[in-house]
Amino acid sequence: MTTLNFYINRVGKHLSAQQRGVLEKVKDELRELYGKPCIEA
């Protein structure tokens, strides 16, 4: 999760909305897998 957040923060402004959406979905899936609450923005 930390590496994913780092990647999104560093490359985020160069990602398309679709790519960013996929990465955000992956974060939600990881949170669900490890029992962490999803954070709604």
TORPA-4810 file (N, C-alpha, C, O; in nm, 3 decimals):
<nodes>
NODE_1_0.083_-0.118_0.000_0.000_0.000_0.000_0.088_0.125_0.000_0.059_0.221_-0.072_M
NODE_2_0.193_0.124_0.079_0.281_0.240_0.086_0.346_0.268_-0.050_0.355_0.383_-0.092_T
NODE_3_0.390_0.163_-0.116_0.453_0.180_-0.247_0.352_0.231_-0.349_0.385_0.314_-0.433_T
NODE_4_0.231_0.181_-0.340_0.125_0.226_-0.431_0.095_0.374_-0.409_0.082_0.449_-0.505_L
NODE_5_0.084_0.416_-0.284_0.062_0.558_-0.254_0.177_0.644_-0.303_0.155_0.752_-0.358_N
NODE_6_0.299_0.597_-0.283_0.416_0.670_-0.329_0.410_0.691_-0.481_0.434_0.800_-0.531_F
NODE_7_0.377_0.584_-0.552_0.369_0.590_-0.698_0.261_0.690_-0.742_0.284_0.773_-0.829_Y
NODE_8_0.144_0.681_-0.680_0.035_0.772_-0.715_0.075_0.917_-0.687_0.047_1.005_-0.768_I
NODE_9_0.140_0.941_-0.575_0.179_1.078_-0.540_0.288_1.132_-0.632_0.286_1.250_-0.666_N
NODE_10_0.380_1.049_-0.674_0.490_1.095_-0.759_0.451_1.109_-0.906_0.496_1.201_-0.973_R
NODE_11_0.368_1.019_-0.954_0.335_1.014_-1.096_0.192_1.061_-1.120_0.150_1.075_-1.235_V
NODE_12_0.119_1.086_-1.014_-0.023_1.115_-1.023_-0.063_1.222_-1.122_-0.164_1.207_-1.191_G
NODE_13_0.012_1.329_-1.131_-0.028_1.436_-1.222_-0.009_1.399_-1.369_-0.061_1.468_-1.457_K
NODE_14_0.064_1.291_-1.395_0.085_1.246_-1.532_-0.003_1.127_-1.569_0.004_1.076_-1.681_H
NODE_15_-0.086_1.081_-1.475_-0.175_0.968_-1.501_-0.306_1.017_-1.560_-0.354_1.126_-1.527_L
NODE_16_-0.364_0.935_-1.648_-0.497_0.967_-1.698_-0.598_0.939_-1.587_-0.567_0.870_-1.490_S
NODE_17_-0.717_0.990_-1.603_-0.822_0.967_-1.504_-0.852_0.818_-1.492_-0.879_0.767_-1.384_A
NODE_18_-0.847_0.748_-1.605_-0.874_0.604_-1.604_-0.767_0.529_-1.526_-0.798_0.441_-1.446_Q
NODE_19_-0.640_0.562_-1.550_-0.530_0.496_-1.479_-0.537_0.523_-1.330_-0.517_0.434_-1.248_Q
NODE_20_-0.566_0.647_-1.295_-0.576_0.682_-1.152_-0.693_0.609_-1.087_-0.684_0.564_-0.973_R
NODE_21_-0.804_0.598_-1.160_-0.920_0.527_-1.109_-0.889_0.380_-1.081_-0.934_0.324_-0.981_G
NODE_22_-0.812_0.318_-1.170_-0.774_0.178_-1.150_-0.688_0.165_-1.024_-0.709_0.074_-0.944_V
NODE_23_-0.593_0.254_-1.007_-0.507_0.248_-0.889_-0.585_0.272_-0.760_-0.558_0.208_-0.659_L
NODE_24_-0.679_0.363_-0.764_-0.763_0.389_-0.646_-0.849_0.267_-0.613_-0.871_0.234_-0.497_E
NODE_25_-0.898_0.199_-0.717_-0.977_0.078_-0.696_-0.891_-0.031_-0.633_-0.936_-0.103_-0.544_K
NODE_26_-0.767_-0.042_-0.678_-0.675_-0.140_-0.620_-0.652_-0.109_-0.473_-0.648_-0.200_-0.390_V
NODE_27_-0.636_0.018_-0.438_-0.619_0.055_-0.298_-0.739_0.012_-0.215_-0.722_-0.040_-0.105_K
NODE_28_-0.860_0.033_-0.268_-0.981_-0.009_-0.196_-0.984_-0.161_-0.179_-1.023_-0.211_-0.073_D
NODE_29_-0.944_-0.235_-0.282_-0.941_-0.381_-0.274_-0.839_-0.428_-0.170_-0.864_-0.523_-0.097_E
NODE_30_-0.725_-0.362_-0.164_-0.624_-0.398_-0.064_-0.675_-0.368_0.077_-0.653_-0.447_0.169_L
NODE_31_-0.742_-0.255_0.094_-0.799_-0.222_0.225_-0.899_-0.328_0.268_-0.899_-0.371_0.383_R
NODE_32_-0.984_-0.371_0.174_-1.084_-0.473_0.205_-1.016_-0.606_0.240_-1.057_-0.674_0.335_E
NODE_33_-0.914_-0.643_0.165_-0.842_-0.767_0.187_-0.778_-0.771_0.326_-0.779_-0.875_0.391_L
NODE_34_-0.724_-0.658_0.370_-0.655_-0.653_0.498_-0.740_-0.596_0.611_-0.688_-0.567_0.719_Y
NODE_35_-0.871_-0.579_0.586_-0.962_-0.538_0.693_-0.950_-0.393_0.735_-0.985_-0.358_0.848_G
NODE_36_-0.903_-0.309_0.647_-0.892_-0.166_0.679_-1.015_-0.094_0.624_-1.069_-0.135_0.520_K
NODE_37_-1.062_0.010_0.689_-1.179_0.082_0.638_-1.146_0.161_0.512_-1.037_0.217_0.499_P
NODE_38_-1.240_0.165_0.419_-1.224_0.246_0.299_-1.247_0.392_0.333_-1.336_0.425_0.412_C
NODE_39_-1.169_0.478_0.275_-1.179_0.621_0.300_-1.245_0.684_0.179_-1.190_0.679_0.069_I
NODE_40_-1.362_0.743_0.198_-1.433_0.809_0.090_-1.383_0.952_0.079_-1.370_1.022_0.179_E
NODE_41_-1.353_0.994_-0.043_-1.303_1.130_-0.066_-1.413_1.224_-0.102_-1.388_1.343_-0.124_A
</nodes>
